[in-house]
């Protein structure tokens, strides 16, 4: 696969972030910053996004770096809303949406990198223009929209 030490670290911490998010979605229907899974997602996402800034397969700044900076901003705003606006229902809507959106955005480079590297020797996709990547991201986007609607409806019930 040809990963650097930073790339390996980034991947391992990124997997922890994904596990934290998926655990939160399964248990709470959202990334819950009050739960261990939410804290794992928050901190692992920040570490993964910062470490991504030191990784570049093509040299120089690229879209992955922009995604990383944007994801850091999204989780920082989410944490602010969680910690400073605890009693605001409107803040909970934005917090949940921003955390879910950060998760979706983090999956874009994850899918691209995984599909162009795995399986080793015969990857699923040749490059980012491969239809398998586009179709996978479309499915993930639909899941993100459906999940956001679900989270919104759960808030209305409370």
C-alpha positions as CSV (number, residue, x, y, z in Angstrom):
1,X,0.0,0.0,0.0
2,X,2.9,2.3,0.4
3,X,1.8,4.2,3.5
4,X,4.3,6.4,5.4
5,X,4.5,6.3,9.2
6,X,2.2,9.4,9.3
7,X,-0.1,7.7,6.9
8,X,-0.4,4.6,9.1
9,X,-1.0,6.7,12.2
10,X,-3.6,8.7,10.3
11,X,-5.3,5.6,9.2
12,X,-5.4,3.9,12.6
13,X,-6.8,7.1,14.3
14,X,-9.2,7.6,11.4
15,X,-10.6,4.1,12.0
16,X,-11.1,4.9,15.7
17,X,-13.1,8.0,14.6
18,X,-15.2,6.0,12.2
19,X,-15.8,3.4,15.0
20,X,-16.8,6.2,17.4
21,X,-19.3,7.7,15.0
22,X,-20.8,4.4,14.0
23,X,-21.2,3.4,17.6
24,X,-22.9,6.7,18.4
25,X,-25.3,6.3,15.4
26,X,-26.1,2.8,16.5
27,X,-26.7,3.6,20.2
28,X,-28.1,7.2,20.1
29,X,-29.0,7.9,16.5
30,X,-26.4,10.6,16.4
31,X,-22.8,11.4,17.4
32,X,-23.3,12.1,21.0
33,X,-20.5,14.2,22.5
34,X,-21.7,13.4,26.0
35,X,-20.9,9.7,25.4
36,X,-17.5,8.0,25.1
37,X,-18.2,7.2,21.5
38,X,-18.8,10.9,20.8
39,X,-15.6,11.9,22.5
40,X,-13.6,9.3,20.6
41,X,-15.1,10.6,17.4
42,X,-14.4,14.2,18.3
43,X,-10.7,13.8,19.3
44,X,-9.9,11.1,16.7
45,X,-11.4,13.3,14.0
46,X,-9.4,16.3,15.1
47,X,-6.2,14.2,15.2
48,X,-7.0,12.6,11.8
49,X,-7.7,15.9,10.2
50,X,-4.6,17.6,11.5
51,X,-2.4,14.6,10.5
52,X,-4.0,14.7,7.0
53,X,-2.5,18.1,6.5
54,X,1.0,16.4,6.5
55,X,0.0,13.8,3.9
56,X,-0.1,14.4,0.2
57,X,0.0,11.6,-2.4
58,X,0.3,14.2,-5.2
59,X,2.5,16.9,-3.6
60,X,1.3,20.3,-2.4
61,X,-2.1,21.4,-1.2
62,X,-5.1,19.5,-2.5
63,X,-8.8,19.0,-1.9
64,X,-8.1,16.6,0.9
65,X,-6.4,19.3,2.8
66,X,-9.3,21.6,2.3
67,X,-11.7,18.9,3.6
68,X,-9.5,18.5,6.7
69,X,-9.6,22.2,7.5
70,X,-13.3,22.3,7.0
71,X,-13.9,19.2,9.1
72,X,-11.8,20.7,11.9
73,X,-14.0,23.8,11.8
74,X,-17.2,21.7,11.8
75,X,-16.3,19.7,14.8
76,X,-15.0,22.8,16.6
77,X,-18.3,24.6,16.1
78,X,-20.2,21.4,17.1
79,X,-18.2,21.2,20.3
80,X,-18.8,24.9,21.1
81,X,-22.5,24.3,20.6
82,X,-22.4,21.2,22.8
83,X,-20.4,22.9,25.6
84,X,-21.8,26.4,25.6
85,X,-25.4,26.1,24.4
86,X,-26.4,22.9,26.2
87,X,-30.0,24.0,26.8
88,X,-30.8,25.3,23.4
89,X,-32.9,23.0,21.2
90,X,-31.8,24.9,18.1
91,X,-28.1,24.4,19.0
92,X,-28.7,20.6,19.3
93,X,-30.1,20.6,15.7
94,X,-27.0,22.4,14.4
95,X,-24.6,20.3,16.6
96,X,-26.0,17.0,15.3
97,X,-26.1,18.2,11.7
98,X,-22.6,19.5,11.7
99,X,-21.2,16.4,13.4
100,X,-23.0,14.2,10.8
101,X,-21.8,16.4,8.0
102,X,-18.2,16.2,9.3
103,X,-18.5,12.4,9.3
104,X,-19.9,12.4,5.7
105,X,-17.1,14.7,4.5
106,X,-14.5,12.6,6.2
107,X,-15.8,9.6,4.2
108,X,-15.1,11.3,0.9
109,X,-11.3,11.0,1.0
110,X,-11.6,7.7,2.9
111,X,-13.6,6.1,0.1
112,X,-11.2,7.5,-2.5
113,X,-8.0,6.4,-0.8
114,X,-9.4,3.0,0.2
115,X,-10.9,2.1,-3.2
116,X,-7.7,3.2,-5.1
117,X,-5.5,1.1,-2.7
118,X,-7.5,-2.0,-1.7
119,X,-7.1,-4.8,-2.5
120,X,-3.4,-4.4,-2.9
121,X,-2.3,-5.2,-6.4
122,X,-5.8,-4.9,-7.9
123,X,-7.6,-1.9,-6.3
124,X,-11.4,-1.5,-6.7
125,X,-10.9,1.8,-8.5
126,X,-8.2,3.2,-10.9
127,X,-8.5,6.8,-9.8
128,X,-11.0,9.3,-8.3
129,X,-13.0,9.4,-11.5
130,X,-13.9,5.7,-11.3
131,X,-17.7,5.1,-11.2
132,X,-17.4,2.8,-8.2
133,X,-16.2,5.8,-6.1
134,X,-18.9,8.1,-7.4
135,X,-21.6,5.5,-6.8
136,X,-20.4,4.8,-3.3
137,X,-20.3,8.5,-2.4
138,X,-23.8,8.9,-3.8
139,X,-25.1,6.1,-1.5
140,X,-23.3,7.6,1.4
141,X,-24.8,11.1,0.6
142,X,-28.3,9.5,0.5
143,X,-27.6,7.9,3.9
144,X,-26.4,11.2,5.2
145,X,-29.6,13.0,4.1
146,X,-31.8,10.2,5.4
147,X,-29.9,10.2,8.7
148,X,-30.2,14.0,9.0
149,X,-33.9,13.8,8.5
150,X,-34.1,11.0,11.1
151,X,-32.2,13.1,13.6
152,X,-34.3,16.1,12.9
153,X,-37.5,14.1,13.4
154,X,-36.2,12.6,16.7
155,X,-35.5,16.1,18.0
156,X,-39.1,17.2,17.2
157,X,-40.4,14.2,19.2
158,X,-38.5,15.3,22.3
